[in-house]
Amino acid sequence: MPSTPVDPGLDLSDPDLVADHLPLEEFAWLRRHQPVRWNPQPSVTAYGDAGADVLYPPGVSTPADVEAVVKAVAPKPVNILIIRPDMSANELEGLGVRRMSIGGFLAAAASIAFEKAADGLKRNGTLPKEVFG
């Protein structure tokens, strides 16, 4: 496994990267140290140039990557999916993001609350006080 960070210029979308071998050591390092990595694309502005009103770059999560995308496509607004537990609307707004999405995370929160309530009912015969307002 590489003992140093993976080259920031490593293009994970380049088909030539896997032509001779799979870069398993690099993938293992990335899973441990950078599980969400934005792979800069030369066409990041292409959607805006083609007339898109809002640009949505999937998988962008680090402040540096968010800021890079916002600057690259300005003045077009950027929509970011909140995918880190510590990612906040205030943080994204401060980085210049003008729209945010939450994907299925509210549904996941509802599912977790449902499981917690069902478990409490099964174990104690009671529901959490939060369900009563």
DSSP file (Angstrom, degrees, kcal/mol; ACC not computed):
  #  RESIDUE AA STRUCTURE BP1 BP2  ACC     N-H-->O    O-->H-N    N-H-->O    O-->H-N    TCO  KAPPA ALPHA  PHI   PSI    X-CA   Y-CA   Z-CA
    1    1 A M              0   0    0      0, 0.0    25,-0.1     0, 0.0    24,-0.1   0.000 360.0 360.0 360.0 136.8    0.0    0.0    0.0
    2    2 A P        -     0   0    0      0, 0.0     4,-0.1     0, 0.0     0, 0.0  -0.340 360.0-155.2 -59.9 136.1    1.4    3.4   -0.8
    3    3 A S  S    S+     0   0    0      2,-0.1     3,-0.1    -2,-0.0     0, 0.0   0.626  77.8  56.0 -87.1 -13.0    2.8    5.1    2.3
    4    4 A T  S    S-     0   0    0      1,-0.1     3,-0.1     3,-0.0    25,-0.0  -0.779 103.7 -79.0-114.0 161.3    2.3    8.5    0.8
    5    5 A P        -     0   0    0      0, 0.0    -1,-0.1     0, 0.0     2,-0.1  -0.157  54.8 -96.3 -56.6 151.3   -0.8   10.1   -0.5
    6    6 A V        -     0   0    0      1,-0.1     4,-0.0    20,-0.1    20,-0.0  -0.428  53.0 -86.9 -66.9 142.2   -2.0    9.2   -4.0
    7    7 A D    >   -     0   0    0      1,-0.2     3,-2.4    -2,-0.1    -1,-0.1  -0.294  32.8-138.1 -51.1 122.6   -0.9   11.6   -6.7
    8    8 A P  T 3  S+     0   0    0      0, 0.0    -1,-0.2     0, 0.0    -2,-0.1   0.733 102.9  60.8 -59.5 -20.5   -3.5   14.4   -6.8
    9    9 A G  T 3  S+     0   0    0      2,-0.1     2,-0.3    30,-0.1    -2,-0.1   0.478  72.3 124.7 -85.3  -1.1   -3.3   14.2  -10.6
   10   10 A L    <   -     0   0    0     -3,-2.4     2,-0.9     1,-0.1     3,-0.1  -0.438  53.9-149.3 -61.7 118.5   -4.3   10.5  -10.7
   11   11 A D    >   -     0   0    0     -2,-0.3     3,-1.7     1,-0.2     6,-0.2  -0.795  13.3-172.1 -96.8 101.2   -7.3   10.5  -13.0
   12   12 A L  T 3  S+     0   0    0     -2,-0.9    -1,-0.2     1,-0.3    -2,-0.1   0.628  84.1  57.5 -69.3 -12.6   -9.6    7.6  -11.8
   13   13 A S  T 3  S+     0   0    0     -3,-0.1    -1,-0.3     4,-0.0    -2,-0.0   0.446  77.8 110.5 -96.1   0.4  -11.8    8.0  -14.9
   14   14 A D    X   -     0   0    0     -3,-1.7     3,-1.6     1,-0.2     4,-0.5  -0.651  58.8-153.8 -78.7 116.4   -8.9    7.4  -17.4
   15   15 A P  G >  S+     0   0    0      0, 0.0     3,-0.9     0, 0.0    -1,-0.2   0.792  93.2  64.5 -62.1 -25.9   -9.4    4.0  -19.1
   16   16 A D  G >  S+     0   0    0      1,-0.2     3,-1.1     2,-0.2     4,-0.5   0.740  86.0  74.3 -68.0 -20.6   -5.7    3.8  -19.6
   17   17 A L  G <  S+     0   0    0     -3,-1.6     4,-0.4     1,-0.3    -1,-0.2   0.856 106.9  31.9 -59.2 -35.7   -5.2    3.7  -15.9
   18   18 A V  G <  S+     0   0    0     -3,-0.9    -1,-0.3    -4,-0.5    -2,-0.2   0.232  89.6 103.0-107.8  12.7   -6.5    0.1  -15.8
   19   19 A A  S <  S+     0   0    0     -3,-1.1    -1,-0.1     1,-0.2    -2,-0.1   0.910  98.2  19.3 -63.1 -42.7   -5.2   -1.1  -19.2
   20   20 A D  S    S-     0   0    0     -4,-0.5     2,-0.3     1,-0.3    -1,-0.2   0.798 135.9 -12.9 -98.6 -33.8   -2.3   -3.0  -17.8
   21   21 A H        -     0   0    0     -4,-0.4    -1,-0.3     2,-0.0    -2,-0.0  -0.985  68.9 -98.0-161.4 160.6   -3.2   -3.6  -14.1
   22   22 A L        -     0   0    0     -2,-0.3     2,-2.3    -3,-0.1     3,-0.3  -0.743  33.0-129.7 -84.5 132.9   -5.7   -2.4  -11.5
   23   23 A P     >  +     0   0    0      0, 0.0     4,-2.4     0, 0.0     5,-0.2  -0.392  46.7 158.2 -80.1  65.2   -4.2    0.2   -9.2
   24   24 A L  H  >  +     0   0    0     -2,-2.3     4,-2.6     1,-0.2     5,-0.2   0.850  67.4  53.4 -62.3 -38.1   -5.3   -1.7   -6.1
   25   25 A E  H  > S+     0   0    0     -3,-0.3     4,-2.2     2,-0.2    -1,-0.2   0.913 110.8  47.4 -64.4 -40.3   -2.8   -0.1   -3.8
   26   26 A E  H  > S+     0   0    0      2,-0.2     4,-2.7     1,-0.2    -2,-0.2   0.920 112.0  49.8 -65.7 -43.3   -4.0    3.4   -4.8
   27   27 A F  H  X S+     0   0    0     -4,-2.4     4,-2.6     1,-0.2    -2,-0.2   0.909 110.5  50.5 -61.2 -42.0   -7.6    2.4   -4.4
   28   28 A A  H  X S+     0   0    0     -4,-2.6     4,-1.7     2,-0.2    -1,-0.2   0.913 111.3  48.1 -63.2 -42.7   -6.9    0.9   -0.9
   29   29 A W  H  X S+     0   0    0     -4,-2.2     4,-2.7     1,-0.2     5,-0.4   0.933 112.1  49.4 -62.8 -44.9   -5.1    4.2    0.1
   30   30 A L  H  X S+     0   0    0     -4,-2.7     4,-2.5     1,-0.2    -2,-0.2   0.899 107.5  54.3 -62.4 -41.2   -8.0    6.3   -1.2
   31   31 A R  H  < S+     0   0    0     -4,-2.6    -1,-0.2     1,-0.2    -2,-0.2   0.897 116.1  39.5 -59.0 -39.5  -10.6    4.2    0.7
   32   32 A R  H  < S+     0   0    0     -4,-1.7    -2,-0.2    -5,-0.2    -1,-0.2   0.882 132.4  19.8 -77.0 -39.6   -8.7    4.7    4.0
   33   33 A H  H  < S+     0   0    0     -4,-2.7    -3,-0.2     1,-0.2    -2,-0.2   0.681 136.0  19.7-110.9 -21.6   -7.7    8.4    3.6
   34   34 A Q     <  +     0   0    0     -4,-2.5    -1,-0.2    -5,-0.4    -2,-0.1  -0.434  60.5 167.4-149.8  65.6   -9.9   10.0    1.0
   35   35 A P  S    S+     0   0    0      0, 0.0     2,-0.5     0, 0.0    -4,-0.1   0.746  76.4  44.6 -63.3 -23.5  -13.1    7.9    0.5
   36   36 A V  S    S+     0   0    0     -6,-0.1     2,-0.4    -3,-0.1    25,-0.1  -0.971  75.3 169.6-120.6 117.5  -14.8   10.7   -1.4
   37   37 A R        -     0   0    0     -2,-0.5     2,-0.5    24,-0.1    23,-0.1  -0.985  28.7-139.6-133.4 125.1  -12.6   12.3   -4.0
   38   38 A W        -     0   0    0     -2,-0.4    21,-0.1     1,-0.0    22,-0.0  -0.715  14.7-149.6 -81.6 127.3  -13.6   14.7   -6.7
   39   39 A N        -     0   0    0     -2,-0.5   -28,-0.1   -28,-0.0   -30,-0.1  -0.844  22.0-127.5 -97.6 102.2  -11.8   13.8   -9.9
   40   40 A P        -     0   0    0      0, 0.0    25,-0.0     0, 0.0    29,-0.0  -0.205  24.8-155.6 -54.5 133.9  -11.4   17.2  -11.7
   41   41 A Q    >   -     0   0    0      1,-0.1     3,-1.5   -30,-0.0     4,-0.1  -0.895  20.9-135.1-112.6 140.7  -12.7   17.0  -15.2
   42   42 A P  T 3  S+     0   0    0      0, 0.0     3,-0.4     0, 0.0    -1,-0.1   0.720 106.8  55.8 -64.9 -17.3  -11.5   19.2  -18.1
   43   43 A S  T >>  +     0   0    0      1,-0.2     3,-1.8     2,-0.1     4,-0.6   0.098  65.1 121.3-102.5  23.2  -15.2   19.6  -19.0
   44   44 A V  T <4 S+     0   0    0     -3,-1.5     4,-0.3     1,-0.3     3,-0.2   0.800  83.5  42.2 -58.5 -27.1  -16.5   20.9  -15.7
   45   45 A T  T 3> S+     0   0    0     -3,-0.4     4,-2.7     1,-0.2    -1,-0.3   0.512  90.0  91.9 -93.5  -5.7  -17.7   24.0  -17.4
   46   46 A A  H <> S+     0   0    0     -3,-1.8     4,-1.8     1,-0.2     6,-0.2   0.873  83.1  52.3 -60.9 -39.5  -19.1   22.2  -20.5
   47   47 A Y  H  <>S+     0   0    0     -4,-0.6     5,-2.7    -3,-0.2     4,-0.3   0.915 112.2  45.8 -64.3 -41.6  -22.6   21.9  -19.0
   48   48 A G  H >45S+     0   0    0     -4,-0.3     3,-1.4     1,-0.2    -2,-0.2   0.912 111.6  51.8 -65.0 -42.2  -22.8   25.6  -18.3
   49   49 A D  H 3<5S+     0   0    0     -4,-2.7    -1,-0.2     1,-0.3    -2,-0.2   0.812 106.8  55.1 -62.9 -29.0  -21.4   26.4  -21.7
   50   50 A A  T 3<5S-     0   0    0     -4,-1.8    -1,-0.3    -5,-0.2    -2,-0.2   0.495 131.1 -91.8 -84.5  -3.3  -24.1   24.1  -23.2
   51   51 A G  T < 5 +     0   0    0     -3,-1.4    -3,-0.2    -4,-0.3    -2,-0.1   0.492  67.6 157.3 111.5   3.7  -26.8   26.1  -21.4
   52   52 A A      < -     0   0    0     -5,-2.7    -1,-0.3    -6,-0.2     3,-0.1  -0.377  31.8-152.9 -62.2 138.8  -27.4   24.4  -18.1
   53   53 A D  S    S+     0   0    0      1,-0.2     2,-0.4    23,-0.1    -1,-0.1   0.830  80.5  23.1 -81.3 -33.9  -28.9   26.8  -15.5
   54   54 A V  S    S-     0   0    0     22,-0.1     2,-0.5    -7,-0.1    -1,-0.2  -0.993  75.3-139.6-134.9 139.5  -27.4   25.0  -12.4
   55   55 A L  B     -a   78   0A   0     22,-2.6    24,-2.9    -2,-0.4    18,-0.0  -0.872  12.9-169.8-106.0 132.4  -24.4   22.7  -12.3
   56   56 A Y        -     0   0    0     -2,-0.5    24,-0.1    22,-0.2    22,-0.1  -0.879   0.3-171.2-122.8  95.9  -24.5   19.6  -10.2
   57   57 A P    >   -     0   0    0      0, 0.0     3,-1.2     0, 0.0    24,-0.3  -0.780  22.9-137.9 -89.4 106.9  -21.1   17.9   -9.8
   58   58 A P  T 3  S+     0   0    0      0, 0.0     3,-0.1     0, 0.0    22,-0.0  -0.320  78.2  18.5 -66.9 143.4  -21.7   14.6   -8.0
   59   59 A G  T 3  S+     0   0    0      1,-0.3     2,-0.4   -21,-0.1    21,-0.1   0.397  79.2 140.5  84.9  -2.5  -19.4   13.4   -5.3
   60   60 A V    <   +     0   0    0     -3,-1.2    -1,-0.3     1,-0.2    21,-0.2  -0.616  12.3 140.7 -76.2 125.3  -17.8   16.7   -4.5
   61   61 A S        +     0   0    0     -2,-0.4    -1,-0.2   -25,-0.1    23,-0.1   0.625  33.0  89.0-139.2 -27.7  -17.4   17.0   -0.7
   62   62 A T  S  > S-     0   0    0      1,-0.1     4,-2.8   -26,-0.1     5,-0.2  -0.511  75.7-122.8 -79.8 148.7  -14.2   18.6    0.5
   63   63 A P  H  > S+     0   0    0      0, 0.0     4,-2.7     0, 0.0     5,-0.2   0.891 112.8  52.5 -54.6 -40.6  -14.2   22.4    1.0
   64   64 A A  H  > S+     0   0    0      1,-0.2     4,-2.1     2,-0.2     5,-0.1   0.914 111.8  44.9 -63.5 -42.3  -11.3   22.7   -1.4
   65   65 A D  H  > S+     0   0    0      2,-0.2     4,-2.3     1,-0.2    -1,-0.2   0.909 113.2  50.3 -68.6 -41.3  -13.1   20.7   -4.2
   66   66 A V  H  X S+     0   0    0     -4,-2.8     4,-2.7     1,-0.2    -2,-0.2   0.947 112.4  47.1 -59.7 -48.3  -16.4   22.6   -3.6
   67   67 A E  H  X S+     0   0    0     -4,-2.7     4,-2.4    -5,-0.2    -1,-0.2   0.890 110.3  52.9 -61.7 -40.2  -14.6   25.9   -3.8
   68   68 A A  H  X S+     0   0    0     -4,-2.1     4,-2.2    -5,-0.2    -1,-0.2   0.908 111.4  46.1 -62.4 -42.4  -12.7   24.8   -7.0
   69   69 A V  H  X S+     0   0    0     -4,-2.3     4,-1.9     2,-0.2    -2,-0.2   0.936 111.2  51.6 -66.2 -45.9  -16.0   23.9   -8.7
   70   70 A V  H  X S+     0   0    0     -4,-2.7     4,-0.8     1,-0.2    -2,-0.2   0.920 114.3  43.8 -56.8 -45.3  -17.7   27.1   -7.7
   71   71 A K  H  < S+     0   0    0     -4,-2.4     3,-0.4     1,-0.2    -1,-0.2   0.878 110.7  55.6 -68.0 -37.3  -14.9   29.2   -9.1
   72   72 A A  H  < S+     0   0    0     -4,-2.2    -1,-0.2     1,-0.2    -2,-0.2   0.825 117.4  32.9 -66.4 -31.8  -14.6   27.1  -12.3
   73   73 A V  H >< S+     0   0    0     -4,-1.9     3,-2.2    -5,-0.1    -1,-0.2   0.425  93.7 170.8-108.0   1.0  -18.2   27.5  -13.3
   74   74 A A  T 3<  +     0   0    0     -4,-0.8    -3,-0.0    -3,-0.4    -4,-0.0  -0.234  60.4  28.6 -53.1 139.9  -18.9   31.1  -12.0
   75   75 A P  T 3  S+     0   0    0      0, 0.0    -1,-0.3     0, 0.0    -2,-0.1  -0.956 104.1  89.4 -94.0  10.3  -21.2   32.8  -12.4
   76   76 A K  S <  S-     0   0    0     -3,-2.2   -22,-0.1     1,-0.1     2,-0.1  -0.407  84.1-111.4 -65.5 141.7  -23.4   29.7  -12.8
   77   77 A P        -     0   0    0      0, 0.0   -22,-2.6     0, 0.0     2,-0.4  -0.454  27.7-142.2 -73.2 149.5  -24.9   28.4   -9.5
   78   78 A V  B     -a   55   0A   0     18,-0.3    21,-1.7   -24,-0.2    20,-1.2  -0.920   4.3-152.8-113.9 137.7  -23.6   25.1   -8.2
   79   79 A N  E     -b   99   0B   0    -24,-2.9     2,-0.4    -2,-0.4    21,-0.3  -0.950  14.8-167.2-108.4 125.7  -25.8   22.5   -6.4
   80   80 A I  E     -b  100   0B   0     19,-1.9    21,-2.4    -2,-0.5     2,-0.6  -0.942  18.5-133.2-117.6 135.3  -24.0   20.3   -3.9
   81   81 A L  E     -b  101   0B   0     -2,-0.4     2,-0.8   -24,-0.3    21,-0.2  -0.753  25.3-126.7 -82.8 123.6  -25.3   17.1   -2.4
   82   82 A I        +     0   0    0     19,-2.9    23,-0.1    -2,-0.6   -21,-0.1  -0.616  48.2 153.2 -73.8 110.3  -24.7   17.1    1.4
   83   83 A I        +     0   0    0     -2,-0.8    -1,-0.2   -23,-0.2   -22,-0.1   0.417  43.3  75.6-124.8  -1.5  -22.9   13.8    1.8
   84   84 A R  S >  S-     0   0    0      1,-0.1     3,-1.5   -23,-0.1     0, 0.0  -0.902  74.8-131.3-111.3 144.0  -20.7   14.2    4.9
   85   85 A P  T 3  S+     0   0    0      0, 0.0    -1,-0.1     0, 0.0    -3,-0.0   0.827 111.4  45.3 -59.9 -30.0  -22.0   14.2    8.5
   86   86 A D  T 3  S+     0   0    0      2,-0.1     2,-0.4    -3,-0.0     0, 0.0   0.364  86.6 110.6 -95.9   6.3  -20.1   17.4    9.2
   87   87 A M    <   -     0   0    0     -3,-1.5     2,-0.3     4,-0.1     3,-0.0  -0.681  50.4-172.1 -81.7 128.5  -21.1   19.2    6.0
   88   88 A S     >  -     0   0    0     -2,-0.4     4,-2.4     1,-0.1     5,-0.2  -0.853  37.9-122.3-124.1 158.4  -23.4   22.1    6.7
   89   89 A A  H  > S+     0   0    0     -2,-0.3     4,-2.7     1,-0.2     5,-0.2   0.883 115.4  54.0 -60.8 -38.8  -25.5   24.5    4.7
   90   90 A N  H  > S+     0   0    0      2,-0.2     4,-2.2     1,-0.2    -1,-0.2   0.913 108.2  49.0 -62.8 -42.8  -23.6   27.3    6.3
   91   91 A E  H  > S+     0   0    0      2,-0.2     4,-1.1     1,-0.2    -2,-0.2   0.944 113.7  45.9 -61.2 -48.1  -20.3   25.9    5.3
   92   92 A L  H ><>S+     0   0    0     -4,-2.4     5,-2.5     1,-0.2     3,-0.5   0.900 110.8  52.4 -64.2 -41.2  -21.5   25.4    1.7
   93   93 A E  H ><5S+     0   0    0     -4,-2.7     3,-1.5     1,-0.2    -1,-0.2   0.907 107.0  53.7 -60.5 -40.8  -23.0   28.9    1.5
   94   94 A G  H 3<5S+     0   0    0     -4,-2.2    -1,-0.2     1,-0.3    -2,-0.2   0.747 105.4  54.1 -64.8 -23.9  -19.6   30.3    2.7
   95   95 A L  T <<5S-     0   0    0     -4,-1.1    -1,-0.3    -3,-0.5    -2,-0.2   0.434 127.2 -99.1 -89.4  -0.7  -17.9   28.4   -0.2
   96   96 A G  T < 5S+     0   0    0     -3,-1.5   -18,-0.3    -4,-0.3     2,-0.2   0.491  70.9 150.1  99.1   3.6  -20.3   30.0   -2.7
   97   97 A V      < -     0   0    0     -5,-2.5    -1,-0.3    -6,-0.2   -18,-0.1  -0.521  23.4-174.1 -71.2 134.5  -22.7   27.2   -3.2
   98   98 A R        +     0   0    0    -20,-1.2     2,-0.3    -2,-0.2   -19,-0.2   0.576  66.3  34.6-108.5 -12.0  -26.2   28.5   -4.0
   99   99 A R  E     -b   79   0B   0    -21,-1.7   -19,-1.9    -7,-0.1     2,-0.3  -0.998  63.9-168.8-142.0 144.9  -28.2   25.3   -4.0
  100  100 A M  E     -b   80   0B   0     -2,-0.3     2,-0.3   -21,-0.3   -19,-0.2  -0.969   4.0-160.5-134.0 148.5  -28.0   22.2   -1.9
  101  101 A S  E     -b   81   0B   0    -21,-2.4   -19,-2.9    -2,-0.3    -2,-0.0  -0.895  11.1-163.9-123.3 156.2  -29.5   18.7   -2.0
  102  102 A I    >   -     0   0    0     -2,-0.3     3,-2.2     1,-0.2     4,-0.2   0.357  23.7-161.0-119.6   2.1  -29.9   16.1    0.7
  103  103 A G  T 3   -     0   0    0      1,-0.3     3,-0.4     2,-0.1    -1,-0.2  -0.244  66.4 -26.5  55.9-135.5  -30.7   13.1   -1.5
  104  104 A G  T 3> S+     0   0    0      1,-0.2     4,-2.1     2,-0.1    -1,-0.3   0.156 105.0 110.6 -96.8  17.7  -32.4   10.3    0.5
  105  105 A F  H <> S+     0   0    0     -3,-2.2     4,-2.3     1,-0.2    -1,-0.2   0.828  75.0  52.9 -68.9 -30.8  -30.9   11.3    3.8
  106  106 A L  H  > S+     0   0    0     -3,-0.4     4,-2.4     2,-0.2    -1,-0.2   0.901 109.8  49.6 -67.5 -38.0  -34.2   12.5    5.3
  107  107 A A  H  > S+     0   0    0      2,-0.2     4,-2.3     1,-0.2    -2,-0.2   0.896 110.2  50.9 -64.2 -39.0  -35.7    9.1    4.4
  108  108 A A  H  X S+     0   0    0     -4,-2.1     4,-2.4     2,-0.2    -2,-0.2   0.909 109.5  50.2 -63.8 -41.5  -32.7    7.4    6.1
  109  109 A A  H  X S+     0   0    0     -4,-2.3     4,-2.4     1,-0.2    -2,-0.2   0.905 110.6  49.7 -62.6 -41.2  -33.2    9.5    9.2
  110  110 A A  H  X S+     0   0    0     -4,-2.4     4,-2.4     1,-0.2    -1,-0.2   0.896 110.2  50.7 -64.2 -39.5  -36.9    8.6    9.3
  111  111 A S  H  X S+     0   0    0     -4,-2.3     4,-2.4     2,-0.2    -2,-0.2   0.901 110.2  49.2 -65.0 -41.2  -36.0    4.9    8.9
  112  112 A I  H  X S+     0   0    0     -4,-2.4     4,-2.3     2,-0.2    -2,-0.2   0.915 112.2  48.3 -64.1 -43.1  -33.5    5.1   11.8
  113  113 A A  H  X S+     0   0    0     -4,-2.4     4,-2.5     2,-0.2    -2,-0.2   0.891 110.6  51.9 -64.5 -39.2  -36.1    6.8   14.0
  114  114 A F  H  X S+     0   0    0     -4,-2.4     4,-2.8     2,-0.2     5,-0.2   0.935 110.4  47.8 -61.6 -46.6  -38.6    4.1   13.0
  115  115 A E  H  X S+     0   0    0     -4,-2.4     4,-2.6     1,-0.2    -2,-0.2   0.898 111.7  50.7 -62.0 -40.4  -36.2    1.4   14.0
  116  116 A K  H  X S+     0   0    0     -4,-2.3     4,-2.4     2,-0.2    -1,-0.2   0.922 112.7  45.9 -63.1 -44.6  -35.4    3.1   17.3
  117  117 A A  H  X S+     0   0    0     -4,-2.5     4,-2.3     2,-0.2    -2,-0.2   0.918 113.8  48.4 -65.7 -43.0  -39.1    3.5   18.1
  118  118 A A  H  X S+     0   0    0     -4,-2.8     4,-2.3     2,-0.2    -2,-0.2   0.896 111.7  50.0 -64.4 -39.8  -39.9   -0.1   17.1
  119  119 A D  H  X S+     0   0    0     -4,-2.6     4,-2.9    -5,-0.2     5,-0.3   0.920 111.0  49.1 -64.7 -43.1  -37.0   -1.4   19.2
  120  120 A G  H  X>S+     0   0    0     -4,-2.4     4,-2.8     1,-0.2     6,-1.1   0.891 111.6  49.3 -62.3 -39.8  -38.1    0.6   22.2
  121  121 A L  H  X5S+     0   0    0     -4,-2.3     4,-1.0     4,-0.2    -1,-0.2   0.903 114.1  45.7 -65.5 -41.7  -41.6   -0.7   21.9
  122  122 A K  H  <5S+     0   0    0     -4,-2.3    -2,-0.2    -5,-0.2    -1,-0.2   0.922 121.9  35.7 -67.5 -44.5  -40.4   -4.3   21.6
  123  123 A R  H  <5S+     0   0    0     -4,-2.9    -2,-0.2    -5,-0.2    -3,-0.2   0.910 137.6  13.4 -77.4 -44.1  -37.9   -4.0   24.6
  124  124 A N  H  <5S-     0   0    0     -4,-2.8    -3,-0.2     2,-0.3    -2,-0.2   0.542  91.7-120.1-114.4 -11.0  -39.8   -1.8   26.9
  125  125 A G  S  <<S+     0   0    0     -4,-1.0     2,-0.3    -5,-0.8    -4,-0.2   0.666  81.0 102.5  76.1  14.9  -43.4   -1.6   25.6
  126  126 A T        -     0   0    0     -6,-1.1    -1,-0.3    -9,-0.1    -2,-0.3  -0.893  65.4-130.8-129.7 159.4  -43.0    2.1   25.2
  127  127 A L        -     0   0    0     -2,-0.3   -10,-0.1    -3,-0.1    -9,-0.1  -0.766  41.6 -91.2-102.1 153.7  -42.5    4.6   22.5
  128  128 A P    >   -     0   0    0      0, 0.0     3,-1.7     0, 0.0     4,-0.3  -0.367  33.7-122.3 -61.7 143.3  -39.9    7.4   22.6
  129  129 A K  G >  S+     0   0    0      1,-0.3     3,-1.7     2,-0.2     4,-0.2   0.760 105.7  74.2 -60.2 -24.4  -41.3   10.6   24.1
  130  130 A E  G >  S+     0   0    0      1,-0.3     3,-1.4     2,-0.2    -1,-0.3   0.785  84.7  65.1 -60.9 -27.0  -40.3   12.5   20.9
  131  131 A V  G <  S+     0   0    0     -3,-1.7    -1,-0.3     1,-0.3    -2,-0.2   0.682  96.2  57.3 -71.0 -14.3  -43.2   10.8   19.0
  132  132 A F  G <         0   0    0     -3,-1.7    -1,-0.3    -4,-0.3    -2,-0.2   0.379 360.0 360.0 -97.6   3.9  -45.7   12.6   21.1
  133  133 A G    <         0   0    0     -3,-1.4    -3,-0.2    -4,-0.2    -2,-0.1   0.473 360.0 360.0  85.6 360.0  -44.4   16.1   20.3
